[in-house]
């Protein structure tokens, strides 16, 4: 089986339901020439939106064309809603999760779900997590790389991480709208191709150096867009840990000794980068990721993986099936 862990959806029926219950977060589908875009109440425009974002049959056709048999559905970044008030964020998360669960129940051989948590509210995050734990279609969680500018390792999220660790659900981290350095990346779309990997790197460093991974020993985390700069800079993390006492405040071992706690998707857009990523993290931590259906996606993710690792058939097989299957299997902590 070929499993894609990085695929977003905004089901059409969900948009109408969100507009009724949380209108301040609901996008309108608007046309610009021959393209469709989401326009949010804040004024943000997101797009262009392919039909597969909102239409399940079009999505399945695209999956078939790309050779993807199973997608782990997730919320796209504009729907993280970390700046909504607690109640509205909880409702929005529940609605989006339920819409994805409905897709997975309708097509159980094509979809599973990465649930979303309203992380700005400790209680709401706990409540939604406990609800999702009881739903078989939910095989993991997708969280932003920061929560309205707060690092994931901050103390305010400690009890949520503990609960996630106990649940056995892996966490896929995806950058949202508040990437670090956004004030310097308004132009040229830099907030995406520079900001996203930057924020993923900060998130990973936060989980390492603020002790989240050390305290929660069953926690497994996937980093998208090839893992940001982590695979390339893990040696610098180690050096800082060895010479700077503040880097050892919550971390008793070298950061690289915990690198196996991270999974990395294949979305590098470059054969040499993907080969380096595999060399760095090994056969067991590379997983297929497409970023469907955005324009920054890889439209041929399976082909890209096979081309870059043509001389490593075992690594390809594991990245397409074994590794994502393992990542998306619940492994509860003690």
N, C-alpha and C positions, 0 to 999 in steps of 0.2 A: 504493500500500500504506500501511496505517496501522500504525506501529511504536511500541510502548510500551516505553520503556527502564527503567521502574521497576515491577517486578512480582516478588513474592517467592513461593517455593515450598518446602514441606517434603514431598516425595513420601512416600506411605504406606509403601512398601517400604523406603525409607531409614531410617525411624524404627526398624524392627525390626533392621536391620543395624547401626545406630549403637548400639542397646542391647546388641548382642552384643559389639561391638568397643570402644566407648568409653562404657560405661554411665554414667559420671559426667557425661556431656553429653546423654544421651538424654531427651527429654520423654516423659511419659505423657499420653495423650489422656483427659481426664476430663470428666465431664458435670456442669454446674451448671444445674439446671432444664432448660430447653429448649436450652441453649447448650453448646458444646464448647470446652474450653480445653486448652492445653499446660501441664502441670506439670513443672517441671525439678527435678533432684535438689537444687539449691540452695534450693528452695522457691519460686522465682519462678513466677508464673502469667502466661501470655500468652494473650490472647484478647479476645473470643470468636473462634473459628476457623471461618470459613466452609468448606464442603465443598471449594471450589475450591483451598484451600491444600494439601490432601492428595490430591485426586482429579483426574486429568487431564481426564476427560470433562466433569466439572462446570466446570472451568476454561475449557475451550474453549467451552462453552455461554455462560458469562459473557462471554467475549471477543466472541463473536458478537453478543450482546445490546448490548455497549458499542461495537461497530463497530471493534474492535481485531483486526487480522489477524495480527500478529506480536508476541510478547512476548520481551524479553530477560530470561531467568530469573535470579534472584539469591537469595542466602542472606538470610533475615530476620535482623535484629540479634541476637536471642537465640542465634543459631548462629555468631556471629563467633568465640566461644570463645578470645578473646585472653588469658584468665587460666588456661587449661589448661596443663599442662606441654607441652614442645615436641613430644614424640612423640605424645601424645594429640591435640594440636591438628592435627598433620600428618595423622593418620589421619582425623579428623573432617572436615577440609577435603577430603581426597581422596574420601571417601565421598559427601559432599554434592555435590561437583563431578560425580562419576560419575553420580549419580542424575539430575542436571539434564541431563547429556549424553545419557543414555539417553532422557529425554523428548524432547529435540531430535531424536534419531535416529529415534524412533518417529513423530514429527510434524514433519518438517523444514520444512514450509510454515507452521508455527505458532510454533515456538520456536527461539531461539538462546540462548547461555549467556554470562553474566558470571561468570567463575571467581573463586573466593575463595582467598586466600593466608593461611597461618598466620604472620602478620607478627611474632609475638613471637620467632620463630627465624629468623635471617638465612639459615641453611642450608636449613631446611625451606621457607621462602618461595621461595628460588631453585630448589629441587628441584621444587616444585609448579608454579612458573611455567614451567620448561623442559618439564615434562610437558604442560602445557596448550597451549603454543605449537604442539605437533604435532597438535592436535585441531581440526579445521576448525569444529566447532560452537561453539567458544569464540571469541567475537568481541570480548571485552573482559574487564575485571576489575571486581569490586566490592570495595572495601576500606572499613573503618570510618574515621570522621573522626579517630579517635585510636586508639592501641593500648594498651589498659589504662592510659589516662591520659597516655601519651607523645605528643607532637606528631609529625605525619607528617614534618616537616622535620628531625627530629633526625638526627644523624650516623649513628646505628646503622642507619638505613634507606637510607643513601646508595647502597649497591651494589645494593639491590633496585630503587630508582628508576632507576638506570642501566640495569639489565637490562630493566625495563619499557619504558623509552624505546627501547632497541634492538629490542624485540619488535614495536613498532608498535601494541600493544594500548592502547586508551583505558581510563581508569580512572573508574568511577562511585563517588563517595564517598557513604556513607550513615552517619548517626549510629548509634552503638550504645548499650550500656547505661551507658557511662561518660561521659555528656555533662558538660561543664563546668557547675559550679554545682549539681550533683545534690543536694548537701546542703541546698540551699534550695528545691528543687522537688519534694519528695516529695508534696505535696498538690495536689489539683485537676488532676492529670494534666499539670502544667506541664512536667515533664521532656520531654514530647513536643512540645507546640506552642510552647514557649519554648526548651527545651533543644536540640531538634534543629536549628532554624535557627541557634542560637548556636554549636553545635559545628561546623556546616558553615562558618560564618564564620571560626572560629578555624583550621580546617583549611586553608581557602583562604589566609588570611594567613600561616600557617606555610609553605606551599608557595611563596608569593611572597617573603616577607621572609627566609626561611632559604635562599633561592637554589635550591630544587629545580627550579623552572621555568626559571630562567636557565641552569642547568647541563645540563638535559635538554631540548634544544630541540624535540624531536618529541613530547614528552609532552602529551597532551590529557586534560582532567579535566572530568567532569560533576558539577555540584552539584545536589542534589535539593531538594525542597520550595521551589522557586522560587529557589534559590541562597542561602538564608539571608538575611543582611543585606548581603551583598556588593554587589548592584546598587545598593542605596540608599546605602551608605557608602563606595564606592570613592573618592569625592572626599576623604573624611577620610583614607583610606589615603595618597592622593597628598600631602595636606597634611603628614601626619606625615613622609613620606619627604623632603619639601622642607625641613623645619625641624629634624628630629631626626637627628643623625649615626648613632645606633644603628640607625635604620630603614634606613640606606643601607649597612650593614656588608656585606651579601651581595647587594644589589640595586642595579644601576647605572642602572636606568631607572625612571621613574615606574610605580607598580603598574598604573595604568589602561592603560598601553601593552601590558600582558600580559593584559588582560581577554579578548582574543580566544582565549586558550588554554583558556578555560572554556566549557563548554556548561551550559545551565540548563533544568531541566525545568519543565513548565507547572503544577505542583501548587501553586497559590497560594490556591485556594478563594475567589477574589475577582476580579471582572472588571477593576476599576480597577488592582489590583496586577499582573494579568497584562498589561494594556496598558502599564503603566509598565515592566515587565520587558522587553517587546518593544522599547519606545522606547530603553531603556538598552543592550540587547545586540544589537539588530538582527535582520534576517531570518535570518541564518545560524547563530545560536547558541541558538535556542529549540527544544526537543524535547518531545515528548509524554511525560508521566509520570503514572501513576495511583496508585501505591502499592498496587495490588491484592495481596492481598484484605483488607487491614486496614480497620477502621472509620474510620480517618483518611484513607482513600483517597477519590478522586473516582470515584463510581460511573458518571459520564458524562463521562469526560475529553475525548473528542472533541467532545461537545456544548459543554462549557465553553470549549474553545479556540475553536470556531467562533463562539460567542456573544460572547466578549470581543473577538475580532478580526474581527468580522463585516464591517468595511469594509476589511479587509486580506487578501484571499483568497490572495495570493502568500505571505504570512507563514504562513498556516494550512497551505497545501500543503507548504511547506518544513518546518514543525514536525512534520507528520504523517509525512513520508516522506523527503525529501531530507536533512534535517539528521541524524535518527537513523541513516539509512543511512551517511552520511559518518562520523559518530562511531563506528559499529560496524564500520568498515572498517580493517583494519590499515594503519598508516602508519609503517613502521620508521624509526628515526633513522639517521643516517649512521654 
